[in-house]
């Protein structure tokens, strides 16, 4: 799938073995309290999402991510870490919230005078979904890099 449903990327961890990289990335993901996580060999599958018992004020990295997969591949001087993240839950939630909060409620409360122009709905959607998408697209690989860099060599 492609934007805005998912994003993919890869990072490289020099001078690490495959087990070291898997253990480090699993620890990073567990630190953000996923709904579920499973590790099988050189693959980690996890689910996150907004409807978890974590503080909404903590900017939890997994809140915008519905699910994700991280795969590992040993290469010459390290490990290639590839990730694939899905934002399906965020897409559905933000779309519904914008339509209800900025589209339906104003019409119900103020009648035709309360109609919000469609471009305003678009801006609200872009801000709420787009910023969460972009921030997570930057923050997820950064968190993986920090976790991998912390492994003693």
PyMOL commands that set and color helices and strands:
alter all, ss='L'
color gray80, all
select helices_A, chain A and resi 18-31+56-58+88-114+118-149
alter helices_A, ss='H'
color red, helices_A
select strands_A, chain A and resi 6-14+36-39+43-47+67-75+78-86
alter strands_A, ss='S'
color yellow, strands_A
deselect
rebuild
show_as cartoon
